[in-house]
Structure formats: structure tokens, C-alpha cells
Amino acid sequence: MIKVKKPSILPALNGDLLKRANLFKFIREFIEAANMSDGYYMEFGVLNGEAMIDAYRQFRGVVSHYLGFDSFEGLPDLKESDQEAQEYTPYFYKGNFKSMPIDYVKNNIISCSRMQEEELTLVKGFFSEVLPKLEKAILREKGIPHVIYIDCDLYSSTLDVLNFIDDLVVTGTWILFDDYWCYRGSPLYGQQKAIQEWLNGHERIGLSEYSNFNGFGRAFIAYEK
């Protein structure tokens, strides 16, 4: 008799775990129940627009604008801090996760979601270069950040994003980290390391843990201390 070594039901990345789209559905209910003012959705690491499409399908009517940031050239040069324990995530290297051109991605998002063109803003460039130059008054005119989706893989890129959003986040803002459990789940590297450093260095904001999603992701709700 041949010994069976596989589980009775093969696991899938989105199988028995909380899917991103289902998490978005609950966040919509949260925004409505919490009586939050007008706000926007921000995404760091757009790739070809799949998450942005999910976001619009679930948030339309409660989110007024959608902003996406990406180099559209893949990952940047890895800093020394990003190369630590690189054997744990060998797929994090310069140029990987390169998307289609920005115009293609924009058209893909609009055509698949039926989003109006004026509802979408895409910004091209590496976070360390474009975020310090972005005028935050433009964002404040759009309300408050309801959801911030951070899918930029690396410790350094995640820290760039967190430092940028520090004075934008309010109580009730959802911050979703797509790569939280990378680096074999170690808190010493990647997004977990960036989150801890950010919380230790910025006293205004705290994070309440909510749940995992899509296998490697983890959701938090921000609050002002």
C-alpha cells in the first residue's frame, strides 16, 4: 500500500484564508458604521492593478478617490538592510515584480472596474524619490485616508511609506501590509521590522491588529494616541 503524504484537501493561497476582497467588504461596512467623513484609498505597489480593481469594486460610494504609487520598473536597488536574510526571500531582487507600463495599468484598472478616470491618480517613481516631493495639501483636500494598502515588499520601501503617511493617518484608518509574513515570518526583517521601527519612532499613532489575509498579509486599524 502506498502511504499518502498529501493533505486531504490541498491548500490554496486564497483558499481557506481571508481573501483580500472579503476583507475589503468588511472594511466598507466598518467605514459606514463608524460614520467616517469623506476619504480616499492609497496603494503603494500597484503592479498591474489587481488590488486597485478589488478596492474600487468594494469601496465605490464610500471612497471618493483612489491613488496608486509604483515605480512601474520593479523593485529598486536593495539597500544593505534589505539584503539581510535575503535567502529567506530570494524573489526580492532589483527589477522583480515589474509591471506593465503605467498607461496600460491605468487603462486596465478603469476598464475592469468601470472607475471614472477622474477618480484615479497613479504616480510613477520609487517611493524614496517621489513621496518627499508630494504636496500633502492635495491629499487633505480629498479627506482622510480610509484604507492604505502597502505592497512594496522591502523593509526600506515600507519605512519610506510609513514615514510619509505618519501625519495623514487618523483613528479608523486601515493599514494593510501585503508582505507582513515574508522572511519566514521573522519580525527582524522586512515589513515587520519597518512597522516596529515606525511605531517606536512616532508617538502619535498606534496600530490595533485585526487579521491576516491572502496568506502573507496582515491588516491593522490605526488610532491616534
Sine and cosine of phi, psi and omega as CSV:
sin_phi,cos_phi,sin_psi,cos_psi,sin_omega,cos_omega
0.00,0.00,0.71,-0.70,0.02,-1.00
-0.99,0.11,0.79,-0.61,0.00,-1.00
-0.97,0.26,0.78,-0.62,0.02,-1.00
-0.99,0.16,0.79,-0.62,-0.04,-1.00
-0.90,-0.44,0.05,1.00,-0.01,-1.00
-0.97,-0.22,0.45,-0.89,0.07,-1.00
-0.91,0.42,0.37,-0.93,-0.05,-1.00
-0.92,0.40,-0.53,0.85,0.08,-1.00
-0.82,-0.58,0.89,-0.45,-0.05,-1.00
-0.91,0.43,0.75,-0.67,0.00,-1.00
-0.96,0.28,0.48,-0.88,0.10,-0.99
-0.77,-0.63,0.45,-0.89,-0.08,-1.00
-0.80,0.59,-0.65,0.76,-0.01,-1.00
-0.95,-0.31,0.20,0.98,-0.13,-0.99
-0.89,0.45,-0.99,0.13,-0.05,-1.00
-1.00,-0.09,0.14,0.99,0.01,-1.00
-0.99,-0.13,0.27,-0.96,0.04,-1.00
-0.93,0.36,0.87,-0.49,0.01,-1.00
-0.97,0.23,0.46,-0.89,0.02,-1.00
-0.84,0.54,-0.70,0.72,-0.03,-1.00
-0.89,0.46,-0.61,0.79,0.02,-1.00
-0.94,0.33,-0.59,0.81,0.09,-1.00
-0.88,0.47,-0.69,0.72,0.04,-1.00
-0.86,0.52,-0.63,0.78,0.01,-1.00
-0.86,0.50,-0.69,0.73,0.01,-1.00
-0.93,0.37,-0.64,0.77,0.00,-1.00
-0.86,0.51,-0.61,0.80,0.06,-1.00
-0.85,0.52,-0.73,0.69,0.03,-1.00
-0.88,0.48,-0.63,0.78,0.02,-1.00
-0.87,0.49,-0.74,0.67,-0.02,-1.00
-0.87,0.49,-0.69,0.73,-0.01,-1.00
-0.93,0.37,-0.68,0.73,-0.03,-1.00
-0.93,0.36,-0.50,0.87,-0.05,-1.00
-0.99,0.10,0.00,1.00,0.04,-1.00
0.81,0.59,0.74,0.67,-0.03,-1.00
-0.99,0.11,0.51,-0.86,-0.02,-1.00
-0.96,0.27,0.05,-1.00,-0.01,-1.00
-0.81,0.59,0.60,-0.80,-0.04,-1.00
-0.39,-0.92,-0.03,-1.00,-0.09,-1.00
-0.72,-0.70,0.20,-0.98,0.02,-1.00
-0.91,-0.41,0.74,-0.67,0.05,-1.00
-0.85,-0.52,0.64,-0.77,0.00,-1.00
-0.73,-0.69,0.78,-0.63,-0.01,-1.00
-0.90,-0.43,0.96,-0.27,-0.13,-0.99
0.96,-0.27,0.96,0.26,-0.14,-0.99
-0.99,0.11,-0.52,0.85,-0.13,-0.99
0.80,0.60,-0.87,-0.50,-0.03,-1.00
-0.98,-0.21,0.16,0.99,0.17,-0.98
0.98,-0.19,0.13,0.99,-0.09,-1.00
-0.87,0.49,-0.72,0.69,-0.02,-1.00
-0.93,0.37,-0.60,0.80,0.02,-1.00
-0.89,0.45,-0.62,0.79,0.05,-1.00
-0.90,0.43,-0.71,0.70,0.07,-1.00
-0.84,0.54,-0.69,0.72,-0.04,-1.00
-0.88,0.48,-0.73,0.68,-0.04,-1.00
-0.91,0.42,-0.64,0.77,-0.02,-1.00
-0.88,0.47,-0.50,0.86,-0.05,-1.00
-0.99,-0.13,-0.48,0.88,-0.13,-0.99
-0.98,-0.20,-0.14,0.99,-0.04,-1.00
-0.84,0.54,0.72,-0.70,-0.05,-1.00
0.98,-0.18,-0.45,0.90,0.04,-1.00
-0.90,-0.44,-0.23,0.97,0.06,-1.00
-0.87,-0.50,0.75,-0.66,-0.14,-0.99
-1.00,-0.05,-0.38,0.93,-0.05,-1.00
-0.48,-0.88,0.47,-0.88,-0.06,-1.00
-0.81,-0.59,0.85,-0.53,-0.03,-1.00
-0.87,-0.49,0.75,-0.66,0.00,-1.00
-0.81,-0.58,0.68,-0.73,-0.01,-1.00
-0.85,-0.53,0.74,-0.67,0.01,-1.00
-0.28,-0.96,0.50,-0.86,0.10,-1.00
-0.96,0.29,-0.43,0.90,-0.13,-0.99
0.84,0.54,0.33,0.94,0.05,-1.00
-0.79,-0.62,0.15,0.99,-0.05,-1.00
1.00,0.03,-0.18,-0.98,-0.03,-1.00
-0.92,0.39,0.51,-0.86,0.04,-1.00
-0.98,0.19,-0.04,-1.00,0.16,-0.99
-0.84,0.55,0.73,-0.68,0.00,-1.00
-0.98,0.21,0.81,-0.59,0.08,-1.00
-0.96,0.28,0.23,-0.97,-0.03,-1.00
-0.83,0.55,-0.61,0.79,0.00,-1.00
-0.92,0.39,-0.41,0.91,0.03,-1.00
-1.00,0.10,-0.27,0.96,-0.04,-1.00
-1.00,0.00,-0.13,0.99,0.05,-1.00
-0.91,0.41,0.73,-0.69,0.01,-1.00
0.81,0.58,0.61,0.79,-0.02,-1.00
-0.91,0.42,-0.36,0.93,0.04,-1.00
-0.91,0.41,-0.32,0.95,0.05,-1.00
-0.97,0.24,-0.42,0.91,-0.01,-1.00
-0.66,-0.75,0.95,0.30,-0.08,-1.00
-0.91,0.41,-0.22,0.98,0.00,-1.00
-1.00,0.04,0.03,1.00,0.12,-0.99
-1.00,-0.06,0.99,-0.11,0.04,-1.00
-0.52,-0.85,0.33,-0.94,-0.09,-1.00
-0.81,0.59,0.76,-0.65,0.06,-1.00
1.00,0.04,-0.24,0.97,0.02,-1.00
-0.95,0.32,0.42,-0.91,-0.06,-1.00
0.91,0.41,0.55,0.83,0.07,-1.00
-0.95,0.31,0.73,-0.69,-0.04,-1.00
-1.00,-0.01,-0.01,-1.00,0.21,-0.98
-0.95,0.31,0.22,-0.98,0.02,-1.00
-0.84,0.54,0.44,-0.90,-0.12,-0.99
-0.85,0.52,-0.63,0.77,0.00,-1.00
-0.90,0.43,-0.62,0.78,0.05,-1.00
-0.89,0.45,-0.72,0.69,-0.03,-1.00
-0.88,0.47,-0.69,0.73,0.01,-1.00
-0.87,0.50,-0.73,0.68,0.00,-1.00
-0.91,0.42,-0.58,0.81,0.03,-1.00
-0.90,0.44,-0.71,0.70,0.00,-1.00
-0.89,0.46,-0.74,0.67,-0.06,-1.00
-0.91,0.42,-0.70,0.72,-0.06,-1.00
-0.95,0.33,-0.58,0.82,-0.04,-1.00
-0.99,0.16,-0.49,0.87,-0.07,-1.00
-0.98,-0.21,-0.27,0.96,-0.12,-0.99
0.91,0.42,0.45,0.90,0.10,-1.00
-0.93,0.37,0.58,-0.82,0.11,-0.99
-0.97,0.24,0.62,-0.78,-0.08,-1.00
-0.84,0.54,-0.58,0.82,-0.03,-1.00
-0.96,0.29,-0.17,0.99,0.03,-1.00
-1.00,0.07,-0.17,0.98,-0.14,-0.99
-0.89,-0.46,0.72,-0.69,0.14,-0.99
-0.78,-0.63,0.83,-0.56,0.09,-1.00
-0.91,-0.41,0.71,-0.70,-0.03,-1.00
-0.87,-0.49,0.83,-0.56,-0.04,-1.00
-0.99,-0.11,0.73,-0.69,0.08,-1.00
0.60,-0.80,0.36,-0.93,0.07,-1.00
-0.94,0.34,0.62,-0.79,-0.13,-0.99
-0.83,0.56,-0.65,0.76,-0.04,-1.00
-0.89,0.45,-0.34,0.94,-0.04,-1.00
-0.99,-0.15,-0.66,0.75,-0.13,-0.99
-1.00,0.00,-0.54,0.84,-0.09,-1.00
-0.91,0.41,-0.67,0.75,0.01,-1.00
-0.90,0.44,-0.35,0.94,-0.05,-1.00
-1.00,-0.07,-0.14,0.99,-0.10,-1.00
-0.98,0.22,0.75,-0.66,0.01,-1.00
-0.98,0.19,0.93,-0.37,-0.09,-1.00
-0.95,0.31,-0.32,0.95,0.04,-1.00
-0.87,0.49,-0.54,0.84,0.03,-1.00
-0.89,0.45,-0.63,0.78,0.02,-1.00
-0.94,0.34,-0.66,0.75,-0.04,-1.00
-0.91,0.42,-0.45,0.89,0.07,-1.00
-0.92,0.40,-0.40,0.92,-0.03,-1.00
-1.00,0.01,-0.02,1.00,0.01,-1.00
0.95,-0.33,-0.65,-0.76,-0.03,-1.00
-0.90,-0.43,0.41,-0.91,0.05,-1.00
-0.97,0.23,0.93,-0.37,0.05,-1.00
-0.97,0.24,-0.69,0.72,-0.06,-1.00
-0.66,-0.75,0.73,-0.68,0.08,-1.00
-0.83,-0.56,0.90,-0.43,-0.06,-1.00
-0.96,-0.27,0.90,-0.44,-0.10,-0.99
-0.93,-0.38,0.96,-0.27,-0.05,-1.00
-0.80,-0.60,0.89,0.45,-0.07,-1.00
-0.87,-0.49,0.20,0.98,0.25,-0.97
0.93,0.36,-0.82,0.57,-0.22,-0.97
-1.00,0.01,0.45,-0.89,0.09,-1.00
-0.85,0.52,-0.77,0.63,-0.10,-1.00
-0.91,0.42,-0.67,0.75,0.00,-1.00
-0.92,0.39,-0.65,0.76,0.03,-1.00
-0.89,0.46,-0.67,0.74,0.01,-1.00
-0.91,0.42,-0.62,0.79,0.08,-1.00
-0.84,0.54,-0.70,0.72,-0.02,-1.00
-0.92,0.39,-0.73,0.69,-0.03,-1.00
-0.88,0.48,-0.66,0.75,0.03,-1.00
-0.91,0.41,-0.54,0.84,0.01,-1.00
-0.94,0.35,-0.66,0.75,-0.10,-1.00
-1.00,0.06,-0.04,1.00,-0.14,-0.99
-0.79,0.61,-0.68,0.73,-0.04,-1.00
-1.00,-0.09,0.13,0.99,0.05,-1.00
-0.98,-0.19,-0.53,0.85,-0.11,-0.99
-0.92,0.39,0.63,-0.78,0.05,-1.00
-0.78,-0.63,0.13,-0.99,0.09,-1.00
-0.87,0.49,0.83,-0.56,-0.01,-1.00
0.97,-0.23,-0.14,0.99,0.09,-1.00
-0.94,0.34,0.76,-0.65,0.08,-1.00
-1.00,0.02,0.74,-0.68,0.09,-1.00
-0.85,-0.52,0.88,-0.47,-0.07,-1.00
-0.93,-0.37,0.83,-0.56,-0.01,-1.00
-0.96,-0.29,0.94,-0.34,-0.12,-0.99
-0.95,0.32,-0.41,0.91,-0.12,-0.99
-0.88,-0.47,0.49,0.87,-0.11,-0.99
-0.86,0.51,-0.64,0.77,-0.11,-0.99
-0.99,-0.12,0.26,0.97,0.11,-0.99
-0.94,0.34,0.02,-1.00,-0.08,-1.00
0.84,0.54,0.65,0.76,0.03,-1.00
0.85,0.53,0.42,0.91,0.05,-1.00
0.99,0.15,0.09,1.00,-0.05,-1.00
-0.95,0.30,0.71,-0.70,0.06,-1.00
-0.98,0.21,0.01,1.00,-0.06,-1.00
-1.00,0.02,-0.10,0.99,-0.10,-0.99
-0.66,-0.75,0.20,-0.98,0.18,-0.98
0.87,0.49,-0.58,-0.81,-0.10,-1.00
-0.91,0.41,-0.58,0.81,0.02,-1.00
-0.87,0.49,-0.66,0.75,0.03,-1.00
-0.90,0.44,-0.69,0.72,0.00,-1.00
-0.89,0.45,-0.67,0.74,-0.01,-1.00
-0.88,0.48,-0.72,0.69,-0.05,-1.00
-0.91,0.42,-0.66,0.75,0.03,-1.00
-0.90,0.43,-0.65,0.76,0.02,-1.00
-0.90,0.45,-0.72,0.70,-0.01,-1.00
-0.91,0.42,-0.59,0.80,0.01,-1.00
-0.94,0.35,-0.49,0.87,-0.08,-1.00
-0.99,-0.11,-0.15,0.99,-0.04,-1.00
-0.77,-0.64,0.92,-0.39,-0.15,-0.99
-1.00,0.10,-0.21,0.98,-0.11,-0.99
-0.96,0.27,-0.55,0.84,-0.18,-0.98
-0.89,-0.45,0.64,-0.77,0.18,-0.98
-0.84,-0.54,0.23,-0.97,0.00,-1.00
-0.80,-0.60,0.77,-0.64,0.13,-0.99
-0.99,-0.14,0.79,-0.61,0.00,-1.00
-0.95,0.31,0.66,-0.75,0.04,-1.00
-0.93,-0.38,-0.94,0.33,-0.05,-1.00
-0.28,-0.96,0.22,-0.98,0.17,-0.99
-0.99,0.12,0.33,-0.95,0.11,-0.99
-0.45,-0.89,0.48,-0.88,0.05,-1.00
0.77,0.63,0.44,0.90,0.10,-1.00
1.00,0.04,-0.89,0.45,-0.07,-1.00
-0.99,-0.13,-0.13,0.99,-0.12,-0.99
-1.00,-0.10,0.36,-0.93,0.08,-1.00
-0.61,-0.79,0.68,-0.73,-0.05,-1.00
-0.96,-0.27,0.62,-0.78,0.04,-1.00
-0.74,-0.67,0.41,-0.91,0.14,-0.99
-0.89,-0.45,0.81,-0.59,-0.04,-1.00
-0.99,0.15,0.44,-0.90,0.12,-0.99
-0.57,-0.82,0.50,-0.86,0.03,-1.00
-1.00,-0.03,0.76,-0.66,-0.04,-1.00
-0.98,0.19,0.00,0.00,0.00,0.00
